[in-house]
Amino acid sequence: MKKLSAPSRPNGPHGWLSIHKPAGISSAKVVAIVKRCFGGVKTGHAGTLDPLASGVLPIALGEATKTISYVMTAEKSYRFSVKWGAETQTDDTEGAITRTSSYLPSKAEIEAILPKFTGLIDQVPPDYSAVKIDGKRAYALARSRDKAANQNQGERLAPETPLLRPRQIRIDALELLSVQASSADFEVHCGKGAYIRSLARDIGRALSCAAHVTALERRSVGKFHIRDAISLDFLQEMGQSAPASDAILSVMTVLDDIPAVALTGTEAKRLQFGQKLSLDGQRCARLRAALAQAGDTEHTDRAVAVFDGRPVALVELKDSVLSPQRVLNL
């Protein structure tokens, strides 16, 4: 029988960076800068931030890119500012004004409607968003629609119905931080898929006035918090030096909340080569119990297989058999 040898490990760093993205650049631009700083290693981000938004942008390097889905589903928090008096095409300051109002809500009125926006609620994403419609991005369809409206009518006309349908999102907490004459500041904790621009728009409509976002900062994404995020300036100054490498967090940073199954050396090699493993009754029962307790509806029956403290693969349990879904060559 031929002896298995471990697969070769890809070059470059593997792990996570917590970047404080400044307003004014895209998430894709941040990824390009990080990739260049680390010599072209495979790089990806977890959760797009609009160019006008700032705040935490988790960046995966190397083999950590295989774990991005575990960050995409994490709870997020934001602080945002809303200006009363106008709705825009994009629900922020970039779009043309589509509706105006002169009514300015009071602090008491704002606080009174906030409970309507907590828990599981239906939300229509902005037309200018990356949500796909029949394989096309909504923002591309919105641009084409508005260009045609401008050409045909001489001015943009607000559409009778939005491009996108309502979908259920989760708002865990929504707090009014401060109130000014024509604006207000909020903090929100929410689940996957929530659009803060839509939330601001809908708060305005609930108050019978037009509204749009003027500032947006993401404070946290799962275990990544703004207090620990590093600036792009710091990263570019340090390049691939030791201080920059010290900022890289372990791949396990985003996996330590999901169930883990310990492997022997032989089992680890089998998984690395894409082979399945059969668990005995006791190990299977323990893993089943851990999966049930985790309650991760997005990654049902998913666990991380670990050998000697190192993640080997993301695995799925079916009956008593572990199947490798993503092998981590670390």
C-alpha positions in Angstrom: 0.0 0.0 0.0 1.4 3.4 -1.0 2.1 5.7 1.9 0.4 9.0 1.8 2.5 12.1 2.1 1.0 15.5 3.1 0.1 17.9 0.3 2.5 20.7 -0.3 1.6 23.9 1.5 0.9 27.0 -0.6 3.3 30.0 -0.2 2.3 33.1 1.6 0.6 34.0 4.9 -2.6 32.4 6.0 -5.1 34.1 8.3 -7.2 37.1 8.8 -6.6 40.9 8.9 -9.1 43.3 10.5 -8.8 46.4 8.3 -10.3 49.8 9.1 -11.6 50.8 5.7 -11.7 54.6 5.1 -14.6 56.2 3.4 -14.1 57.0 -0.3 -12.7 53.7 -1.6 -14.3 50.4 -2.5 -13.9 47.1 -0.7 -12.3 45.6 -3.8 -9.6 48.4 -3.7 -8.8 47.5 -0.1 -8.4 43.8 -1.2 -6.1 44.8 -4.0 -3.9 46.9 -1.6 -3.7 44.1 1.0 -2.8 41.6 -1.8 0.0 43.7 -3.0 1.3 44.2 0.5 1.6 40.5 1.0 3.2 39.6 -2.3 0.1 38.5 -4.3 -1.3 35.9 -1.9 -4.9 34.9 -2.5 -7.0 37.5 -0.8 -10.8 38.1 -0.2 -13.1 40.1 2.0 -16.0 39.1 4.2 -18.9 41.5 3.7 -18.8 44.4 1.2 -18.8 47.9 2.5 -20.1 50.7 0.2 -17.4 53.2 -0.9 -19.0 55.9 1.2 -19.0 53.7 4.3 -16.0 53.2 6.7 -15.2 50.7 9.4 -14.3 47.1 9.9 -13.5 45.0 6.8 -12.3 41.5 7.5 -9.7 40.4 5.0 -8.9 36.7 4.5 -5.4 35.7 3.3 -4.4 32.4 1.7 -6.2 29.3 3.1 -8.4 31.6 5.3 -10.3 32.5 2.1 -11.9 29.1 2.4 -13.5 30.2 5.7 -15.1 33.4 4.5 -18.7 32.0 4.6 -18.3 31.7 8.4 -17.8 35.5 8.7 -20.5 36.4 6.2 -23.2 35.0 8.5 -21.9 36.7 11.7 -23.7 39.5 13.6 -22.7 43.0 12.6 -23.0 46.4 14.2 -23.1 49.8 12.6 -23.4 53.5 13.6 -25.1 55.6 11.0 -26.4 59.1 10.5 -29.8 59.9 8.8 -30.8 63.2 7.2 -34.5 64.0 7.1 -36.1 65.7 4.1 -35.0 63.7 1.1 -35.0 60.2 -0.4 -32.4 59.4 -3.1 -31.9 56.8 -5.8 -29.3 55.1 -3.7 -30.6 55.8 -0.2 -27.4 57.7 0.5 -25.7 60.9 -0.6 -24.5 59.5 -4.0 -27.9 59.3 -5.7 -30.2 61.9 -7.1 -33.1 63.1 -5.0 -36.3 61.2 -5.8 -38.7 62.5 -3.0 -38.7 65.4 -0.5 -40.6 66.3 2.6 -40.5 69.2 5.0 -41.5 67.4 8.1 -38.9 66.9 10.8 -39.6 64.2 13.5 -39.1 64.8 17.2 -36.9 62.6 19.4 -40.0 61.1 21.0 -41.5 60.2 17.6 -38.3 58.6 16.5 -38.0 56.5 19.6 -41.6 55.4 19.4 -41.2 53.8 16.0 -37.9 52.0 16.7 -39.5 48.8 18.1 -41.1 48.3 14.7 -37.6 47.7 13.3 -36.3 45.1 15.8 -36.6 41.3 15.6 -37.4 39.6 12.3 -38.6 42.2 9.8 -39.2 42.4 6.1 -36.8 44.7 4.2 -36.5 45.6 0.5 -32.8 46.1 -0.4 -31.8 49.2 -2.2 -32.2 49.1 -6.0 -28.5 50.2 -6.1 -27.1 47.1 -4.4 -25.1 44.0 -5.3 -28.1 41.7 -4.9 -28.6 39.6 -8.1 -31.7 39.5 -10.2 -31.7 36.7 -12.8 -27.9 36.6 -12.6 -27.5 40.4 -13.0 -26.6 42.9 -10.2 -29.4 45.1 -9.2 -27.3 48.3 -9.4 -26.6 47.5 -13.1 -30.3 47.1 -13.8 -31.1 50.3 -11.8 -28.6 52.3 -13.8 -30.0 51.1 -17.1 -33.6 51.9 -15.9 -32.7 55.4 -14.7 -30.7 56.2 -17.8 -33.7 55.3 -20.0 -36.0 57.4 -17.8 -33.7 60.4 -18.0 -33.5 60.1 -21.8 -37.3 59.6 -22.3 -38.6 62.0 -19.8 -35.9 64.6 -19.4 -35.8 63.9 -15.7 -35.6 60.8 -13.6 -39.0 59.5 -12.5 -39.2 57.4 -9.3 -40.3 53.8 -10.3 -43.7 52.6 -9.1 -42.2 49.5 -7.7 -38.7 48.6 -6.5 -36.6 46.1 -8.5 -36.1 43.8 -5.5 -38.6 42.0 -3.4 -38.8 42.1 0.4 -36.8 39.6 2.3 -36.6 38.7 6.0 -33.7 40.1 8.0 -32.9 40.2 11.7 -32.4 43.4 13.8 -31.1 42.5 17.3 -31.0 46.1 18.6 -31.6 49.6 17.3 -30.7 52.6 19.4 -31.1 56.3 18.9 -27.8 58.0 19.9 -28.5 61.6 19.2 -30.9 64.0 17.5 -30.2 67.2 15.6 -32.6 69.6 13.9 -32.7 67.8 10.6 -30.8 64.6 11.3 -30.3 61.8 13.8 -27.6 59.2 14.7 -28.2 55.5 15.4 -26.5 52.3 16.3 -27.8 48.9 15.1 -26.8 45.3 15.7 -28.1 43.0 13.0 -27.8 39.7 11.2 -26.8 38.7 7.7 -28.3 40.6 4.7 -29.5 43.8 6.4 -29.0 47.0 4.4 -28.6 50.0 6.6 -29.4 52.3 3.7 -32.8 50.6 3.5 -33.3 50.7 7.2 -32.8 54.5 7.2 -35.2 54.9 4.2 -37.8 52.8 6.0 -37.4 54.7 9.3 -38.1 57.9 7.4 -41.2 56.4 5.8 -42.5 55.2 9.1 -42.2 58.8 10.4 -44.0 60.2 7.3 -40.9 62.0 6.1 -38.2 61.3 3.5 -34.7 60.2 4.7 -31.3 58.9 3.5 -28.0 57.9 5.1 -25.3 60.5 5.2 -22.6 58.6 7.2 -22.1 54.8 7.9 -19.5 53.1 10.0 -19.3 49.3 10.6 -18.2 48.8 14.2 -18.0 45.0 14.2 -18.3 41.8 12.2 -18.4 38.7 14.4 -15.1 38.7 16.3 -13.7 41.6 14.3 -14.1 44.9 16.1 -13.2 48.4 15.1 -11.0 48.9 18.2 -8.7 46.2 16.9 -8.7 47.1 13.2 -5.5 48.4 11.6 -5.4 51.2 9.0 -4.4 50.9 5.4 -1.7 53.5 6.0 -0.1 51.3 8.7 -0.3 48.2 6.4 1.3 50.0 3.5 4.1 51.5 5.6 5.0 48.1 7.1 4.6 46.1 3.9 5.6 42.4 4.5 7.7 43.3 7.6 7.3 41.6 10.9 4.9 44.2 12.4 2.5 43.7 9.5 2.7 40.0 9.9 2.0 40.3 13.6 -1.4 41.8 12.7 -2.5 38.5 11.0 -5.0 36.5 13.0 -5.2 32.8 13.0 -7.5 31.0 10.6 -9.2 29.6 13.7 -10.3 33.1 14.6 -13.5 32.5 12.7 -13.9 28.8 13.4 -13.5 28.5 17.2 -17.3 28.9 17.7 -18.2 25.9 15.5 -17.9 22.3 16.7 -14.5 20.6 16.3 -13.6 17.0 16.0 -10.0 15.9 16.9 -8.1 13.7 14.5 -5.2 11.3 14.6 -2.3 12.0 12.2 -3.5 9.2 9.9 -7.1 10.6 9.8 -5.8 14.1 9.1 -3.9 12.9 6.0 -6.9 11.0 4.7 -9.1 14.1 4.9 -6.4 16.2 3.3 -6.5 13.9 0.3 -10.3 14.2 0.1 -11.1 10.9 1.7 -14.1 10.3 4.0 -13.9 9.1 7.6 -16.2 6.9 9.5 -16.7 7.8 13.1 -17.3 5.3 15.8 -20.6 5.6 17.8 -19.2 7.5 20.7 -17.3 10.2 18.6 -20.3 10.5 16.3 -22.7 11.0 19.3 -20.4 13.7 20.8 -20.2 15.6 17.5 -23.9 15.3 16.9 -24.6 16.8 20.4 -22.1 19.7 19.7 -23.7 20.4 16.3 -27.2 20.5 17.9 -26.0 22.9 20.6 -24.3 25.2 18.1 -27.5 25.7 16.3 -25.9 27.2 13.2 -28.7 27.1 10.6 -26.4 28.3 7.9 -23.8 25.6 8.3 -25.9 22.7 9.6 -23.9 19.5 10.2 -20.6 21.4 9.5 -17.6 21.2 11.8 -13.9 21.8 11.7 -11.5 18.8 11.8 -8.4 19.5 13.9 -5.1 17.8 14.3 -2.5 19.0 16.8 -4.3 22.3 17.3 -4.3 23.0 13.6 -7.5 23.1 11.4 -7.3 20.4 8.7 -10.6 20.7 6.9 -14.1 21.9 7.1 -16.2 18.8 7.2 -19.8 17.7 7.0 -21.3 14.9 9.1 -23.8 12.6 7.3 -25.0 9.6 9.3 -21.6 8.6 10.9 -19.4 9.7 8.0 -17.2 12.8 7.9 -16.8 14.3 4.4 -14.2 17.0 3.7 -15.9 20.1 2.2 -12.9 22.5 2.2 -9.4 21.2 2.9 -7.1 23.6 4.7 -3.4 23.1 3.7 -1.7 24.8 6.6 
